């Protein structure tokens, strides 16, 4: 993944993802430090150690994709439900641990 200068369009996708995740109970906000690729920083308020940065970029297929920090695709950016579901799954406390 590399920055391609599509910041306005990328910002729209990141804002929408942060809003969707917030509506689903996670804490999420867009971070855009100078000289860095913007991302959505996400944390599970019930287990703050569960956190992640998710990025967005237009790929060679011409489509926008959300990316994990380890450079693996999360989902196509136009499918916010799939992206949010995948992120929630990764940042959730396993049921066995949550029950104890």
N, C-alpha and C positions, 0 to 999 in steps of 0.2 A: 504494500500500500504506500502510495506517495501523495503528497499534496500537489494538486493540479491547478490550483487557483480558482476552484469552483466554490469559494467560500460562501457567497450568498445562498446558493442552492443547498449546500451542505448544512448551513445554519438552520434552514427550514426543517430539514430532516431531523437534525439533532434536537431542535426545540420540540418537535412533535413527539419524538421518542421520550424525552424527559417528561413531558406532560402525561403521556400514556402511562409511564412507569409510576409517576406520582399518584395518578388516579387509581393505580392498582396497589398502593400501599408502600412502595419503596420510596426512598429519598433519592432524587435525581436532579442534577442541574448541569447546564452546559458550562464547560470550562474552555477558555480560549486564551491561554497564556501567550505573551508575545514570543514569536519565533517557534511556536509549537503547533502541532496539528490540533484543531479543536476536537473535543470529545464530550460525551456525557459521562459524568462521574456518578456512579450509582452505589448506594449502600442499603443494606437491609437494616431497618431501624431496630429490629429485634435481635440482631446479631451483627454488630458493627464491623466485626472482622471480615464479614462477607461483603466485599466491595469489588468494583470493577470499573474500568474505563472502556467505553464503547465508542468506536470511530465510525465515520461514514465516508465512502469514496465511490466515485464512478469507476467502474471496471472496464476492461477491454471489451466486454460484451455490450457496453453502452448503458448498462443499468447501474443504479445506485444500490450499494450493499452496506449493511452494518457489519462491523468487524470487531472481534474480541481483541484485547490488547496483545494476545499471542499470535495475531495475524491469521486467524481462522474466521471464516464467514459465520455470522450469526443468522442472518436472513436477508432477503431482498428488502430494501428500505421502504418500498411502497406497501409492504405487509406489516404494519405496526403490530397487529395482533400476534403474528408469528414471532416477531422480534421480542416483544414484551414477554410472551410465554416462555421463550428460550432463556431469556435473562432471568426471569423469576425462578425458573427451574434450577439454574446454576447458583443463584444467590439464596436459595431456600435452605433452611435447617432441615436435615433429614428427619422424617417423622419419628423414628425411634429415639432420636436425641431430643426432639421437641417435647415428647411425652414424659421424659424422665426429669 
